[in-house]
């Protein structure tokens, strides 16, 4: 998923818990991350039309909203199973 600056996020299962990493779309260089918050598989990612918010949904029943300028969590919502 790309933001307005061309950065993109992906999820990585190389750890005991799932993390989001933000990388430069051209070079693959890590820009931010890990973005921690989920305790189970990240199942979906989406980005707002203006590229300002990244939404991540997890098998732990949460949805997190990330500011794509600072890569800080804006809110984590518990949605249940």
C-alpha positions as a printed NumPy array, in Angstrom:
array([[  0.   ,   0.   ,   0.   ],
       [  1.493,   3.343,  -0.973],
       [  1.065,   6.681,   0.746],
       [  1.374,  10.084,  -0.937],
       [  5.181,  10.02 ,  -0.609],
       [  5.421,   6.647,  -2.375],
       [  6.292,   4.692,   0.772],
       [  4.58 ,   1.394,   1.261],
       [  3.698,  -0.912,   4.12 ],
       [  3.899,  -4.664,   4.266],
       [  3.459,  -7.205,   6.997],
       [  6.217,  -9.517,   8.147],
       [  5.816, -12.889,   9.874],
       [  9.487, -13.413,  10.696],
       [  8.859, -12.648,  14.376],
       [  6.681, -14.332,  17.014],
       [  4.171, -11.541,  16.516],
       [  3.127,  -9.677,  13.399],
       [  4.645,  -6.33 ,  12.623],
       [  4.168,  -3.716,   9.938],
       [  7.178,  -2.203,   8.193],
       [  7.18 ,   0.858,   5.95 ],
       [  9.618,   0.767,   3.052],
       [ 10.576,   3.06 ,   0.201],
       [  8.713,   1.745,  -2.858],
       [ 11.753,   2.037,  -5.141],
       [ 14.69 ,   1.054,  -2.939],
       [ 13.041,  -1.179,  -0.337],
       [ 14.807,   0.806,   2.416],
       [ 12.997,   0.696,   5.773],
       [ 11.501,   4.113,   6.539],
       [  9.519,   3.244,   9.656],
       [  8.737,   0.255,  11.743],
       [  8.048,  -1.976,  13.127],
       [  4.574,  -0.583,  13.699],
       [  3.524,  -2.714,  16.65 ],
       [  0.025,  -3.173,  17.905],
       [ -1.388,  -6.418,  16.577],
       [ -0.927,  -9.725,  18.388],
       [ -2.072, -11.991,  15.565],
       [ -1.866, -12.205,  11.796],
       [ -2.348,  -8.944,   9.908],
       [ -5.041,  -9.962,   7.442],
       [ -5.747,  -6.748,   5.578],
       [ -4.277,  -3.357,   4.756],
       [ -5.942,  -0.369,   3.136],
       [ -5.029,   3.257,   2.683],
       [ -7.266,   6.324,   2.646],
       [ -7.898,   8.028,  -0.721],
       [ -5.59 ,  10.915,   0.22 ],
       [ -2.85 ,   8.541,   1.439],
       [ -2.902,  10.016,   4.938],
       [ -4.167,   7.022,   6.922],
       [ -3.199,   3.353,   6.735],
       [ -5.689,   0.867,   8.2  ],
       [ -4.518,  -2.582,   9.291],
       [ -6.861,  -5.365,  10.352],
       [ -5.739,  -8.371,  12.349],
       [ -6.924, -11.801,  13.38 ],
       [ -6.728, -10.546,  16.959],
       [ -9.981,  -8.649,  16.329],
       [ -8.42 ,  -5.192,  16.107],
       [ -8.179,  -2.511,  13.445],
       [ -5.393,   0.05 ,  13.778],
       [ -5.267,   3.403,  12.023],
       [ -1.79 ,   4.812,  11.332],
       [ -0.843,   8.372,  10.382],
       [  1.305,   7.973,   7.24 ],
       [  3.222,  11.183,   7.917],
       [  4.492,  10.201,  11.379],
       [  3.722,   6.443,  11.248],
       [  2.233,   6.737,  14.732],
       [ -0.962,   4.968,  15.724],
       [ -3.969,   7.277,  15.699],
       [ -6.387,   4.731,  17.15 ],
       [ -6.739,   0.995,  17.752],
       [-10.27 ,  -0.359,  17.619],
       [-11.386,  -3.652,  19.141],
       [-13.844,  -5.208,  16.739],
       [-14.199,  -8.693,  18.182],
       [-13.8  , -11.982,  16.346]])
